[in-house]
Amino acid sequence: MERIQTTERPGWDEKAEALGFTWRHLDGARYWDERAYYQFTLSEVDDGIEEPARELHQMCLSLVDEVVRSEELMGKLAIPPDSRDDVADSWAMKQPSLYGRFDFAYDGEGPAKLFEYNADTPTSIYETGTFQWVWLEDMIASGALPPEADQFNSLHEKLERRFKAIFPGGGFVHFTSDPDSIEDRQTVKYLEDIAAQAGLEPKFVPIESIGLDADGRFVDEDNYIVQAIFKLYPWEEMFREDYAGKIAGSRTQFIEPAWKAILSNKGLLPLLWERHAGHPNLLPAFFEDDPRIAELGNSYVRKPLFSREGANIELVDEGRRATVLDQGYGEEGHIRQALHTITAFDGNYPVIGAWIVGDEPAGVGIREDRSRVTKNLSRFVPHVILG
């Protein structure tokens, strides 16, 4: 694995604009950054990223099957008592999942280490599935990369196939997010486009425009019943909304299903470690009220059960505490995970996003930052496979 500096494509920004890639920079700060790329060998990707992602996903599914049968474990994950049946029933009914993303530390040498599983509302799919592939094709066409250069990237195709599998008869599907969030709206627009290619009829509805009718059915602003919906809105927040008690009776099919609330929770990490201690792709992790946290000593990462984009993640290194991006997360509790040093490449710390679609690994997207905590505007850098 190498980080290779290169030259930006002439006119890449105009091309991105024409393709609808809106979340590529913000207030002058780069998000998409093609002044460098990460180069892997095929074995590094196959053995170091793809297979661990496949195995960890199966371990996660086994854990869901255990958690839905346990009030104690549901409580540890801060799932509200009134919503636990929703989670358990969604699993019992085998409600299908669309996608998720593991975040790994990996440098091509040691085993990948799991930082977290973004299993409910992951973004960065457009830049992974389409724009970095366009970059690869352009780099090959210009001679900057050889013709045999490749990527671990079947995200777009597998998402299309997954939509067809979830909705084999086609039909009408709502999509929702915060319409004012550029990143979220771009993600949902991309999924709407893929859904249309899969033979579905997508309709976007702003999340604040969804209401309940007299029969307890969710409806959009035109009073159409929401029978199936992709929602870029996390379950931990939905469970705390006024309508939480109406979710089951609405008969709506949610993508992602409620059981994903178990996997998108940082409490997943100590539960996995407890069941698979010593697994090469896991880091030691404990709930904060567990006396075994003493095993971590004075170097660890303190994570809220719920947080987004690096918010309220605290790094403690030999007792020294790094500055925290405080966005108010942590009320429901914290876990501690062993501090794992990310290998720096040219002063940048990359985190490998390993995508899962359905139950299959589907690609890689890389975010890097000068900080050891990946945040909202940490740069997305493309990758290639050579050798």
C-alpha positions in Angstrom: 0.0 0.0 0.0 1.4 3.4 -1.1 0.2 7.0 -1.2 1.2 8.4 -4.6 1.1 12.1 -5.4 -0.2 12.9 -8.8 -1.6 15.8 -10.9 -5.3 16.7 -10.9 -7.2 16.1 -14.1 -7.7 19.3 -16.1 -11.3 20.4 -15.7 -12.2 17.9 -13.1 -14.2 20.4 -11.1 -16.4 21.3 -14.1 -16.8 17.6 -14.8 -17.9 16.9 -11.2 -20.4 19.8 -11.5 -21.8 18.4 -14.7 -22.2 14.9 -13.2 -24.0 16.3 -10.1 -21.2 15.8 -7.6 -22.1 18.7 -5.4 -20.4 17.6 -2.1 -16.8 18.0 -3.3 -15.7 21.1 -1.4 -17.2 23.4 1.2 -16.3 27.0 2.0 -13.0 26.5 0.1 -12.0 23.3 1.9 -11.5 20.3 -0.3 -13.5 17.1 0.2 -12.7 15.3 -3.0 -8.9 15.4 -3.5 -7.2 13.8 -6.4 -3.8 15.3 -5.9 -2.9 11.8 -4.6 -4.2 8.3 -4.7 -3.6 5.1 -2.7 -2.2 2.1 -4.5 -2.8 -1.5 -3.4 -1.8 -4.9 -4.6 -4.6 -7.3 -5.4 -3.7 -9.5 -2.4 -3.8 -6.5 -0.1 -7.4 -5.8 -1.1 -8.6 -9.4 -1.3 -7.0 -10.7 1.9 -6.5 -7.5 3.9 -9.8 -5.7 3.3 -12.5 -7.8 1.4 -12.3 -11.0 3.4 -12.2 -9.3 6.8 -15.2 -7.2 5.8 -17.1 -10.4 4.8 -16.2 -12.2 8.0 -17.0 -9.3 10.3 -20.4 -8.7 8.6 -21.3 -12.3 9.4 -20.1 -11.9 13.0 -22.4 -8.8 13.2 -25.4 -10.7 11.9 -24.9 -13.4 14.5 -24.7 -10.7 17.2 -28.0 -9.2 16.0 -29.6 -12.6 16.4 -28.4 -12.6 20.0 -29.2 -9.0 20.9 -32.8 -9.1 19.7 -33.5 -11.9 22.3 -32.0 -10.0 25.2 -33.6 -7.1 27.1 -30.2 -6.7 28.9 -28.3 -6.2 25.7 -30.9 -3.9 24.2 -30.5 -1.9 27.3 -26.7 -1.7 27.0 -27.2 -0.3 23.5 -29.6 2.4 24.8 -32.5 1.2 22.6 -35.6 2.6 24.3 -37.8 0.0 25.9 -40.9 0.9 23.8 -38.9 0.4 20.6 -37.2 -2.9 21.3 -40.1 -4.9 19.9 -39.7 -2.9 16.6 -36.1 -3.9 16.5 -36.7 -7.6 17.3 -39.7 -7.9 15.0 -37.8 -6.4 12.0 -35.2 -9.1 12.5 -37.7 -11.9 12.9 -39.5 -10.8 9.7 -36.1 -10.8 7.9 -36.6 -7.3 6.7 -33.8 -6.7 4.2 -30.8 -4.4 4.4 -29.4 -2.3 1.6 -25.9 -1.4 2.6 -23.3 -0.4 5.2 -19.7 0.5 5.6 -17.0 -0.7 7.9 -14.3 1.8 8.8 -10.9 0.1 9.0 -7.4 1.1 10.0 -5.1 -0.6 7.4 -1.7 0.1 6.0 -1.1 -3.0 3.8 1.0 -4.7 6.5 -0.8 -5.8 9.7 -4.5 -6.9 9.8 -7.2 -4.4 9.3 -8.6 -3.1 12.6 -12.3 -2.2 12.9 -13.0 1.3 14.2 -16.8 1.1 13.7 -19.6 -0.1 11.5 -21.7 2.6 9.8 -24.6 0.3 9.2 -27.6 2.6 9.1 -26.9 6.0 7.4 -23.5 5.9 5.7 -22.7 8.5 3.0 -19.8 8.9 0.5 -21.4 6.3 -1.9 -21.4 8.6 -5.0 -17.7 9.4 -4.7 -16.9 5.7 -4.1 -19.2 4.1 -6.6 -19.0 6.5 -9.5 -16.7 9.5 -9.3 -13.5 7.6 -8.3 -14.3 5.2 -11.1 -14.6 8.1 -13.6 -11.2 9.3 -12.2 -9.7 5.9 -12.9 -10.9 5.7 -16.5 -9.7 9.3 -17.1 -6.3 8.5 -15.6 -5.9 5.4 -17.8 -7.1 7.3 -20.9 -4.5 10.0 -20.3 -1.7 7.5 -19.8 -1.2 8.6 -16.1 -2.1 5.0 -15.1 -1.5 1.8 -17.0 -4.4 0.0 -18.7 -4.3 -2.9 -16.2 -5.0 -0.5 -13.3 -8.2 -1.5 -11.4 -10.3 -0.7 -8.3 -12.1 -2.7 -5.7 -15.4 -1.1 -6.7 -18.6 -2.8 -7.6 -20.7 -0.6 -5.4 -23.0 0.9 -8.0 -23.7 -2.4 -9.7 -24.3 -4.2 -6.4 -26.6 -1.5 -5.2 -28.7 -1.8 -8.3 -28.9 -5.6 -8.0 -29.8 -5.2 -4.3 -32.7 -2.8 -5.1 -34.0 -5.4 -7.5 -33.7 -8.2 -4.9 -35.5 -6.1 -2.2 -38.2 -5.0 -4.6 -38.4 -7.8 -7.2 -41.7 -6.5 -8.7 -40.5 -2.9 -9.0 -42.9 -0.3 -7.7 -43.0 3.0 -6.0 -40.5 3.8 -3.2 -40.1 7.0 -1.2 -36.6 8.5 -0.4 -36.1 11.0 2.4 -33.4 13.1 4.1 -32.8 16.6 5.3 -33.2 18.5 2.0 -30.9 21.3 3.2 -27.9 19.0 3.9 -25.9 19.0 0.7 -24.1 15.8 1.5 -27.3 13.9 2.5 -29.2 15.2 -0.5 -26.5 14.1 -2.9 -26.4 10.6 -1.3 -30.2 10.2 -1.6 -30.3 11.6 -5.2 -27.7 9.0 -6.2 -29.7 6.2 -4.6 -32.8 7.5 -6.3 -31.0 7.2 -9.6 -29.8 3.7 -8.9 -33.3 2.7 -7.9 -34.7 4.0 -11.1 -32.1 2.0 -13.0 -33.3 -1.0 -11.0 -36.8 -0.5 -12.3 -38.3 1.3 -9.3 -40.2 4.6 -9.3 -38.5 6.8 -6.7 -40.0 9.9 -5.1 -38.2 12.2 -2.8 -40.0 13.7 0.2 -38.3 16.1 2.7 -38.2 14.3 6.1 -40.1 17.1 7.8 -42.9 16.7 5.3 -43.8 13.2 6.3 -46.9 12.9 8.5 -49.4 10.4 9.8 -52.9 10.0 8.5 -56.0 9.0 10.6 -55.2 5.3 10.0 -51.7 5.6 11.5 -50.0 5.4 8.1 -47.1 7.6 7.2 -47.9 9.9 4.2 -46.0 12.4 2.1 -46.9 16.0 1.5 -49.2 14.9 -1.4 -51.0 12.5 1.0 -49.6 9.4 -0.7 -49.1 6.5 1.7 -45.4 5.7 2.4 -45.4 2.0 1.8 -41.6 1.7 1.4 -39.0 4.3 2.2 -35.2 4.8 2.1 -34.5 7.2 5.0 -31.2 8.8 5.6 -32.1 9.4 9.2 -30.7 7.3 12.1 -32.9 4.9 14.0 -31.6 6.2 17.4 -33.2 9.5 16.6 -36.4 8.0 15.1 -36.9 6.0 18.3 -36.9 9.3 20.2 -39.3 11.2 18.0 -43.0 11.7 19.0 -44.0 9.2 16.3 -41.8 6.4 17.6 -44.8 4.5 18.9 -46.5 4.6 15.5 -43.7 3.0 13.6 -44.9 -0.6 13.8 -48.5 0.2 13.0 -47.6 2.2 10.0 -46.8 -0.9 8.0 -44.0 1.0 6.2 -41.0 -1.0 4.9 -37.9 0.9 6.1 -34.5 0.8 4.4 -32.5 0.4 6.5 -34.6 -1.9 8.8 -34.9 -1.3 12.5 -32.5 -4.1 13.4 -29.7 -2.0 11.9 -29.9 0.1 15.1 -27.9 -2.6 16.8 -25.0 -2.4 14.3 -24.8 1.3 13.9 -24.3 1.7 17.7 -20.7 2.0 19.1 -21.8 -0.5 21.7 -21.4 -3.1 18.9 -17.6 -2.9 19.5 -17.5 -4.2 23.1 -20.1 -6.8 22.3 -18.1 -8.1 19.4 -14.9 -8.1 21.5 -16.6 -10.0 24.4 -17.6 -12.7 21.9 -14.5 -12.8 19.8 -11.7 -11.6 22.0 -8.3 -11.7 20.3 -9.8 -11.7 16.8 -7.2 -10.1 14.5 -9.6 -7.5 13.0 -11.0 -6.3 16.3 -9.6 -3.9 18.9 -10.2 -4.5 22.7 -13.3 -2.5 23.7 -15.5 -2.2 26.8 -18.5 -0.3 28.0 -17.5 2.5 30.3 -19.1 0.9 33.4 -17.2 -2.3 32.8 -14.2 -2.7 35.3 -12.3 -4.4 32.5 -11.6 -1.0 30.9 -8.6 -1.0 33.2 -7.0 -3.4 30.7 -6.7 -0.5 28.3 -4.5 1.5 30.6 -4.2 5.2 30.0 -4.3 5.0 26.2 -7.7 4.5 24.6 -10.4 6.1 22.5 -13.6 7.2 24.3 -16.7 7.0 22.0 -20.3 7.9 22.6 -22.8 5.1 21.7 -24.2 7.5 19.1 -22.2 10.1 17.2 -21.5 11.2 13.6 -18.5 12.4 11.7 -16.0 12.1 14.5 -18.0 14.2 16.9 -17.3 13.8 20.6 -14.6 11.1 19.9 -11.9 11.6 22.5 -8.3 10.2 22.0 -6.4 9.6 25.2 -2.7 8.8 24.5 -0.6 8.0 27.6 -3.0 10.1 29.6 -2.9 13.1 27.2 -6.3 14.0 25.9 -6.7 15.3 22.4 -9.1 18.2 21.5 -12.7 16.9 21.1 -15.1 18.1 18.4 -18.0 18.6 20.8 -21.4 18.4 19.1 -23.4 17.3 22.2 -23.3 13.5 21.8 -22.8 11.2 24.7 -25.9 11.4 26.8 -26.7 7.7 26.3 -23.3 6.5 27.4 -19.8 5.7 26.1 -17.5 2.9 25.3 -13.7 2.8 25.4 -11.7 1.1 22.6 -8.0 0.5 22.5 -6.0 3.2 20.9 -4.7 2.0 17.6 -2.0 4.1 15.9 -2.9 4.7 12.2 0.1 4.6 9.9 0.6 8.1 8.5 1.2 8.5 4.7 2.9 11.8 3.9 1.5 13.1 7.2 -2.1 11.9 6.4 -4.1 9.3 8.3 -6.2 7.2 6.0 -9.3 5.3 7.1 -10.5 2.6 4.7 -14.2 2.4 4.2 -15.1 -1.2 3.2 -18.6 -1.3 1.8 -21.1 -4.1 2.3 -24.2 -4.4 0.0 -26.7 -6.9 1.2 -24.2 -9.4 2.6 -21.4 -8.9 0.1 -18.3 -6.7 0.1 -18.7 -4.2 -2.6 -15.8 -1.7 -2.7 -13.4 0.7 -1.0 -13.6 4.4 -0.3 -10.7 6.2 1.5 -10.9 9.2 3.7 -7.8 10.9 5.0 -7.0 13.7 7.4 -4.1 15.4 9.1 -5.9 14.6 12.3 -6.3 11.0 13.7 -10.1 11.5 13.9 -12.0 11.3 10.6 -14.4 14.3 10.4 -17.1 15.6 8.1 -14.7 17.3 5.7 -11.8 14.7 5.9 -10.7 14.4 2.3 -11.9 11.6 0.0 -8.9 10.2 -2.0 -9.2 7.6 -4.8 -7.5 4.3 -5.0 -6.1 1.8 -7.5 -5.1 -1.8 -7.6 -1.8 -2.6 -9.4 0.1 -5.8 -9.0 
